[in-house]
């Protein structure tokens, strides 16, 4: 799907203009009193700095930010995607290649105006979008920053780059705010998800979240120059020994989301983090995927009618 980017306006500007974005910020911070803002819904009082599963209190932790040329083609363009990496992912993937960020406090605590300043700096650097990496546990802080940044002139589309363990409570607060959703769909099996990412009910929560994302933004739309302007882009990492349940995940996308879904079928799995430390415990993950495994995944996608593969 191609659309003109001439006159493009990011989704959040209308909510900022009407005052609805302010209401969303207030509602989101109220949810921090008994947190339900990711798939865990752990109930921690984060405004009182009680740290739940995400180990994050009232302030977001920013690990790093800058133009990123390694993202999907419609996001990176020719000047890069403006990535902001948040520390303390709400998932516990035992093979995470960014575990030094996702599983630690390796970041600076920021106030909303600090986060807004980062967004505006990325815009000045020429980035094509604001790409929020692992944002699920810091939705209130992001909304507050966007309100400030929009008033100061931010006009870039917002990418919500998530592991896919998101709550409907948070996603409904983001309706009309996020332009591009980019969730992972990691697993078809609840048991596999619990073993390798230490999270309960992942397939159920993930599928409900992805359906809600698609309801909000529809299939991925591109400008004439190939840049993403709005829509859903799904990532699926092929794991060795079919641990991800790739065929079932792809069938869900094709049949219950849309055969026109833009899917990044990723082949870059390498043993990392605890797989390297405890190879016997995670023996099925202790090798890279083979070319045959990846080609089988590609063939399955095509057989299901998925034709927009990155």
C-alpha positions as CSV (number, residue, x, y, z in Angstrom):
1,X,0.0,0.0,0.0
2,X,1.5,3.3,-1.1
3,X,0.4,6.8,0.2
4,X,1.7,10.3,-0.4
5,X,3.7,11.7,2.5
6,X,3.1,15.2,1.3
7,X,1.2,16.9,4.1
8,X,1.7,13.9,6.4
9,X,0.7,14.6,10.0
10,X,1.6,12.1,12.8
11,X,-1.3,10.6,14.6
12,X,-0.6,12.3,18.0
13,X,-0.9,15.9,16.7
14,X,-4.7,15.8,16.6
15,X,-4.9,14.5,20.2
16,X,-2.5,17.2,21.3
17,X,-4.5,19.9,19.6
18,X,-7.8,18.8,21.2
19,X,-6.4,18.2,24.7
20,X,-7.0,14.5,24.5
21,X,-3.3,13.7,24.8
22,X,-3.2,15.5,28.1
23,X,-6.1,13.3,29.3
24,X,-4.3,10.2,28.2
25,X,-1.1,11.2,30.0
26,X,-3.1,11.7,33.3
27,X,-4.9,8.4,32.8
28,X,-1.7,6.6,32.1
29,X,0.0,7.9,35.2
30,X,-3.0,6.8,37.3
31,X,-2.4,3.3,36.1
32,X,1.1,3.5,37.6
33,X,-0.5,3.4,41.0
34,X,-1.4,-0.2,40.4
35,X,0.5,-1.0,37.3
36,X,-1.4,-2.8,34.5
37,X,0.6,-1.3,31.7
38,X,2.2,-4.4,30.2
39,X,1.3,-8.1,29.9
40,X,2.3,-8.8,33.5
41,X,-0.3,-6.5,35.0
42,X,1.7,-6.9,38.2
43,X,0.0,-4.2,40.3
44,X,3.1,-2.5,41.6
45,X,2.7,1.1,42.8
46,X,5.3,2.6,40.6
47,X,4.5,6.2,41.6
48,X,5.7,5.2,45.0
49,X,8.8,3.8,43.4
50,X,7.7,0.2,44.0
51,X,9.3,-1.8,41.3
52,X,7.4,-4.7,39.8
53,X,8.6,-7.2,37.2
54,X,10.1,-4.4,35.0
55,X,12.2,-3.0,37.9
56,X,11.2,0.5,36.7
57,X,9.7,3.1,38.9
58,X,8.1,6.4,37.9
59,X,10.9,7.4,35.5
60,X,11.9,5.7,32.3
61,X,15.5,4.6,31.9
62,X,17.1,5.5,28.5
63,X,20.1,3.4,27.6
64,X,21.0,5.1,24.4
65,X,19.5,6.9,21.4
66,X,20.5,7.9,17.9
67,X,19.9,7.3,14.1
68,X,19.8,3.5,13.4
69,X,20.5,2.2,9.9
70,X,20.0,-1.4,10.8
71,X,16.2,-1.4,11.1
72,X,13.7,-2.6,8.5
73,X,14.0,-0.8,5.1
74,X,10.8,1.2,5.5
75,X,11.9,2.5,8.8
76,X,15.6,3.2,8.3
77,X,15.2,4.9,4.9
78,X,18.4,6.8,4.0
79,X,18.9,8.9,7.2
80,X,18.1,6.3,9.8
81,X,15.4,5.4,12.3
82,X,15.5,7.6,15.4
83,X,15.8,4.8,18.0
84,X,15.4,5.3,21.8
85,X,16.5,2.2,23.7
86,X,14.7,1.8,27.1
87,X,16.4,-0.3,29.7
88,X,14.6,-3.1,31.6
89,X,12.5,-5.0,29.1
90,X,9.4,-6.5,30.5
91,X,10.4,-9.9,29.1
92,X,13.2,-12.3,30.2
93,X,14.4,-13.9,27.0
94,X,17.2,-16.2,27.9
95,X,18.9,-15.7,24.5
96,X,18.5,-11.9,24.3
97,X,21.3,-10.4,22.2
98,X,20.8,-7.0,23.9
99,X,20.7,-8.4,27.5
100,X,23.1,-5.8,28.7
101,X,20.3,-3.3,28.1
102,X,17.2,-5.3,28.5
103,X,18.0,-7.1,31.7
104,X,19.8,-4.3,33.7
105,X,19.5,-0.8,34.9
106,X,22.0,0.3,32.2
107,X,20.4,3.6,31.5
108,X,19.8,7.2,32.7
109,X,16.6,8.0,34.5
110,X,14.8,10.7,32.5
111,X,12.0,13.1,33.1
112,X,9.4,13.6,30.4
113,X,11.0,16.9,29.3
114,X,14.4,15.1,28.9
115,X,12.7,12.4,26.8
116,X,11.0,15.1,24.7
117,X,14.4,16.8,24.1
118,X,15.8,13.5,22.8
119,X,12.9,13.1,20.4
120,X,13.4,16.7,19.1
121,X,17.2,16.0,18.8
122,X,16.5,13.0,16.7
123,X,14.3,15.0,14.4
124,X,17.0,17.6,14.0
125,X,19.4,14.9,13.1
126,X,17.2,14.1,10.2
127,X,15.7,10.7,11.4
128,X,12.6,9.5,9.6
129,X,10.7,8.5,12.8
130,X,10.9,8.2,16.5
131,X,11.5,4.5,17.2
132,X,10.7,3.5,20.8
133,X,12.5,0.3,21.6
134,X,11.1,-1.9,24.5
135,X,8.5,0.7,25.4
136,X,5.8,-1.5,27.0
137,X,6.6,-0.6,30.6
138,X,7.0,3.1,30.1
139,X,3.9,4.2,28.2
140,X,3.0,7.0,30.6
141,X,6.4,8.5,30.4
142,X,6.3,8.3,26.6
143,X,2.9,9.9,26.4
144,X,4.0,12.8,28.6
145,X,7.1,13.3,26.5
146,X,5.2,13.3,23.3
147,X,2.8,16.0,24.6
148,X,5.8,18.2,25.3
149,X,7.6,17.4,22.1
150,X,4.5,18.0,19.9
151,X,4.0,21.4,21.5
152,X,7.7,22.1,20.6
153,X,7.3,21.1,17.0
154,X,7.9,17.4,16.7
155,X,6.3,16.1,13.5
156,X,7.8,12.6,13.0
157,X,5.8,9.4,13.0
158,X,6.1,7.3,16.2
159,X,7.1,3.6,16.0
160,X,6.2,1.4,18.9
161,X,8.9,-1.3,18.8
162,X,7.8,-4.0,21.3
163,X,8.4,-7.6,22.3
164,X,4.7,-8.0,22.0
165,X,3.9,-8.6,25.7
166,X,1.6,-5.6,25.8
167,X,-1.6,-5.0,27.8
168,X,-4.8,-3.8,26.1
169,X,-5.0,-1.1,28.8
170,X,-1.8,0.5,27.5
171,X,-2.6,0.0,23.9
172,X,-6.0,1.7,24.2
173,X,-4.2,4.7,25.7
174,X,-2.0,4.7,22.6
175,X,-4.8,4.6,20.1
176,X,-4.5,7.6,17.9
177,X,-1.0,8.3,19.3
178,X,1.2,5.6,17.7
179,X,1.6,5.7,13.9
180,X,3.5,2.4,13.4
181,X,3.3,-0.6,15.6
182,X,6.2,-3.1,15.3
183,X,5.6,-6.0,17.7
184,X,7.4,-9.3,17.9
185,X,5.4,-12.5,17.6
186,X,7.9,-14.8,19.3
187,X,6.1,-18.0,20.2
188,X,3.1,-20.2,19.4
189,X,3.5,-22.3,22.6
190,X,2.8,-21.0,26.1
191,X,5.2,-23.7,27.5
192,X,8.0,-22.7,25.3
193,X,7.5,-19.0,26.1
194,X,7.5,-19.6,29.8
195,X,10.7,-21.7,29.6
196,X,12.7,-19.5,27.3
197,X,11.4,-16.0,28.1
198,X,10.0,-16.6,31.6
199,X,6.6,-15.1,30.8
200,X,3.1,-16.6,31.3
201,X,0.4,-16.7,28.7
202,X,2.5,-15.1,26.0
203,X,0.7,-16.4,22.9
204,X,-2.7,-15.3,24.2
205,X,-1.6,-11.9,25.4
206,X,0.5,-11.3,22.2
207,X,-2.2,-12.3,19.8
208,X,-4.8,-10.0,21.5
209,X,-2.3,-7.2,21.5
210,X,-1.4,-7.6,17.8
211,X,-5.1,-7.7,16.8
212,X,-5.6,-4.4,18.7
213,X,-2.6,-2.8,17.0
214,X,-3.9,-3.8,13.6
215,X,-7.4,-2.5,14.5
216,X,-5.8,0.9,15.3
217,X,-3.4,1.3,12.3
218,X,-4.3,-1.3,9.7
219,X,-1.7,-2.7,7.2
220,X,1.6,-0.9,6.8
221,X,1.4,2.1,4.4
222,X,4.4,3.4,2.6
223,X,5.2,6.7,1.0
224,X,6.3,7.0,-2.7
225,X,9.9,7.0,-1.4
226,X,9.3,3.7,0.5
227,X,9.1,5.1,4.0
228,X,6.6,3.7,6.5
229,X,3.9,6.3,7.4
230,X,1.4,4.2,9.3
231,X,0.4,0.6,10.0
232,X,1.6,-2.7,11.4
233,X,4.9,-4.4,10.9
234,X,5.5,-7.7,12.6
235,X,8.8,-9.3,13.5
236,X,9.2,-13.1,13.9
237,X,12.6,-14.6,14.9
238,X,13.1,-18.1,13.5
239,X,14.5,-20.2,16.3
240,X,16.4,-23.5,16.0
241,X,14.5,-26.8,16.3
242,X,11.2,-24.9,15.5
243,X,11.0,-23.6,19.1
244,X,9.1,-20.5,17.9
245,X,6.4,-22.5,16.3
246,X,6.9,-20.5,13.1
247,X,4.2,-22.1,10.9
248,X,1.5,-21.6,13.6
249,X,2.6,-17.9,14.1
250,X,2.6,-17.2,10.4
251,X,-0.8,-18.9,10.0
252,X,-2.3,-16.6,12.7
253,X,-0.9,-13.6,10.9
254,X,-2.2,-14.6,7.5
255,X,-5.6,-15.8,8.7
256,X,-6.5,-13.5,11.6
257,X,-4.5,-10.3,11.0
258,X,-4.1,-9.9,7.2
259,X,-2.3,-11.6,4.3
260,X,-1.1,-8.1,3.5
261,X,0.8,-7.8,6.7
262,X,4.4,-6.6,6.4
263,X,6.5,-9.4,8.1
264,X,10.2,-9.3,9.0
265,X,11.0,-13.0,9.1
266,X,14.3,-12.8,10.9
267,X,17.2,-15.2,10.4
268,X,19.8,-13.7,12.8
269,X,19.3,-16.0,15.8
270,X,22.7,-16.7,17.5
271,X,23.2,-18.2,21.0
272,X,23.7,-15.4,23.5
273,X,23.2,-14.4,27.1
274,X,22.2,-17.4,29.3
275,X,22.3,-19.9,26.4
276,X,26.1,-19.4,26.4
277,X,26.4,-19.6,30.2
278,X,24.1,-22.7,30.5
279,X,24.2,-24.5,27.2
280,X,23.0,-27.8,28.7
281,X,19.9,-26.1,30.2
282,X,19.1,-24.5,26.9
283,X,20.5,-27.2,24.6
284,X,17.9,-26.7,21.9
285,X,18.9,-23.0,21.5
286,X,22.7,-23.7,21.6
287,X,23.2,-23.3,17.9
288,X,22.4,-20.9,15.1
289,X,19.6,-21.7,12.7
290,X,20.4,-23.5,9.5
291,X,19.7,-22.1,6.0
292,X,17.2,-25.0,5.6
293,X,15.3,-23.9,8.7
294,X,15.1,-20.4,7.4
295,X,14.1,-21.3,3.9
296,X,11.3,-23.6,5.2
297,X,10.0,-20.6,7.1
298,X,10.0,-18.4,4.0
299,X,8.3,-21.1,2.0
300,X,5.6,-21.5,4.7
301,X,5.0,-17.7,4.6
302,X,4.6,-17.7,0.9
303,X,2.3,-20.8,1.0
304,X,0.1,-18.9,3.5
305,X,-0.2,-15.9,1.1
306,X,2.1,-13.6,3.1
307,X,3.9,-11.7,0.3
308,X,5.3,-8.6,2.1
309,X,8.5,-10.1,3.6
310,X,11.5,-8.1,4.7
